[in-house]
């Protein structure tokens, strides 16, 4: 379970870094409005929702290697 959490953390971090970089690139090139429009009408919102649900499930799942009472 901890490996899945590590993979999820890496994926979320990669999405954040790539999204921030893409938004900065669009802002510096003067295409921020088109970028924002493309982000609002793409499946990115569904991917975000799926990642949020997975994070919530992992928050309530207990780690099998934990020695907590």
N, C-alpha and C positions, 0 to 999 in steps of 0.2 A: 504494500500500500504506500510505503514511503517513496518508492521509485515512481509510482504514478503521480504522487504529489509533486515530486521534483520535476517530472516531465511537464505537468500542468503549470508549475511556476515558471519554467523556462519558456513555455509557449506564450504565457501571458506577458512575460517580460519582452519577448521578441515582438509580439503584436504591439505593445506599447511603444517600443523603440522605433519600429517601422512606421507606425501611425504618426508619431511625433515628427519623425524625419520627413515623411511625405507631406505633412501639413506645413512644416517650415519651408520645404522646397516650393510648395505651391504659393505660400505667402511671399516668398522672395521673388518669385517669377511673376507675380501679379495675377495669378489664376486661383486665388483663394475661394472666390465665389463659385467657380466651376467645380473645384475640389469638394467644397462643402455640399454642393448639390449632388455630386456623384456619390458621396459617402451616405447621404440621406436616402438615396434611392437604390441602394445595393444590398446584397445579402449580408453585409457586415453587421447589421443590427441583429440578424438571426444568429450569427456566429457569436456575437457578444452575449446574447441571451442564453445560448447553450453553454458557454463558458461560465456564466454566472450560476446557472443551475448546477453544473458540475462542481463548482467551488462550494456551493451550499451543501451539496451531498457529502463532499469530502470533509467539510467542517463538522458534520455530525457523525461521520464514520470514525470509529475508534481504530487506532493503529494497532495492528496485531503484535507488534514487537514491544509495545509499551507495558511497563510493569506498574501500572497505576492500580490502586485498590478499587 
